[in-house]
Amino acid sequence: MPVEGRAIRIRFLPALTASRDRLYSDHPTGRAVYAAAFVRKREIVLDEELLKQPRELARILTHELFHFAWVRLANRNRVSFEALLLEERRKNARGELGWSAASRKKASRRHRRAWREYLCESFCDTAAWLYSGVSRHPEFTLAPRHRSRRRAWFHAAFPSGIIPI
């Protein structure tokens, strides 16, 4: 997956947790997380434990990189991705392609902000499924027919195969 854009700093820290939109390392506050992307700072922070799990590192790093792609995505592509997810909702599609999207999917039916967060996380989880090299994972629960539509959407959205970040 070739990407192009300004450099992104990647750091590893021990025992990451998050609470109220803040990231902590080696601190008892918050819930455990593997990573965080800081788009404005062009930085990704990953938990050191991922260094012992190369497949999980690839999947999560790909997800985080695509937060940078999401903010650079053309509005027409965001609208078409949203239409794709609305169609999945209409068809009562169950499952997702990662914990990040799955955890927001249910709440997305009740709140507009939650829907926007779900769009972004679903985009990033789909990209991780598609580009990380990890083809099987317990979090990949979306039905194959919906996966195929998402794959086709990504190929149409990035016809050159280069992802702007």
Backbone hydrogen bonds, N-H to C=O, Kabsch-Sander energy under -0.5 kcal/mol:
donor,donor_aa,acceptor,acceptor_aa,energy
4,E,163,I,-2.3
9,R,42,R,-2.7
11,R,44,I,-2.6
13,L,46,L,-2.4
17,T,24,Y,-2.2
18,A,31,R,-2.2
19,S,22,R,-2.2
22,R,19,S,-1.2
24,Y,17,T,-3.4
26,D,14,P,-0.8
26,D,15,A,-1.4
27,H,15,A,-0.6
31,R,18,A,-2.3
33,V,16,L,-1.7
36,A,45,V,-2.0
38,F,43,E,-3.6
39,V,37,A,-0.7
42,R,38,F,-1.0
42,R,39,V,-0.8
43,E,38,F,-1.9
44,I,9,R,-2.9
45,V,36,A,-2.7
46,L,11,R,-3.0
47,D,34,Y,-2.8
48,E,13,L,-2.4
50,L,47,D,-1.9
51,L,48,E,-2.0
52,K,49,E,-1.6
53,Q,50,L,-1.6
57,L,53,Q,-2.7
58,A,54,P,-2.4
59,R,55,R,-2.2
60,I,56,E,-2.8
61,L,57,L,-2.9
62,T,58,A,-2.1
63,H,59,R,-2.1
64,E,60,I,-2.6
65,L,61,L,-2.6
66,F,62,T,-1.8
67,H,64,E,-1.3
68,F,64,E,-0.6
68,F,65,L,-1.1
69,A,65,L,-1.0
70,W,66,F,-2.2
71,V,67,H,-1.3
72,R,68,F,-0.8
72,R,69,A,-0.5
73,L,69,A,-0.8
73,L,70,W,-0.8
77,N,74,A,-0.7
78,R,74,A,-2.1
79,V,75,N,-2.8
80,S,76,R,-2.0
81,F,77,N,-2.4
82,E,78,R,-2.6
83,A,79,V,-2.3
84,L,80,S,-1.9
85,L,81,F,-2.2
86,L,82,E,-2.6
87,E,83,A,-2.2
88,E,84,L,-1.9
89,R,85,L,-2.5
90,R,86,L,-2.5
91,K,87,E,-1.7
92,N,89,R,-1.8
93,A,88,E,-2.8
102,A,98,G,-2.3
103,S,99,W,-2.9
104,R,100,S,-0.5
104,R,101,A,-1.1
105,K,101,A,-1.5
106,K,102,A,-0.7
108,S,104,R,-1.6
109,R,106,K,-1.4
110,R,107,A,-1.8
111,H,107,A,-1.4
115,W,111,H,-2.0
116,R,112,R,-2.2
117,E,113,R,-2.4
118,Y,114,A,-2.5
119,L,115,W,-2.5
120,C,116,R,-1.9
121,E,117,E,-2.7
122,S,118,Y,-3.0
123,F,119,L,-2.2
124,C,120,C,-2.5
125,D,121,E,-2.8
126,T,122,S,-2.5
127,A,123,F,-2.2
128,A,124,C,-2.2
129,W,125,D,-2.3
130,L,126,T,-2.3
131,Y,127,A,-3.2
132,S,128,A,-1.7
135,S,133,G,-0.8
140,F,137,H,-2.1
141,T,96,E,-2.5
141,T,139,E,-1.5
142,L,96,E,-1.5
143,A,94,R,-0.8
146,H,143,A,-0.9
147,R,143,A,-2.1
148,S,144,P,-2.4
149,R,145,R,-1.3
150,R,146,H,-2.2
151,R,147,R,-2.7
152,A,148,S,-2.4
153,W,149,R,-2.2
154,F,150,R,-2.4
155,H,151,R,-2.3
156,A,152,A,-2.1
157,A,153,W,-2.7
158,F,154,F,-2.0
161,G,158,F,-1.7
163,I,2,P,-2.8
165,I,4,E,-3.1
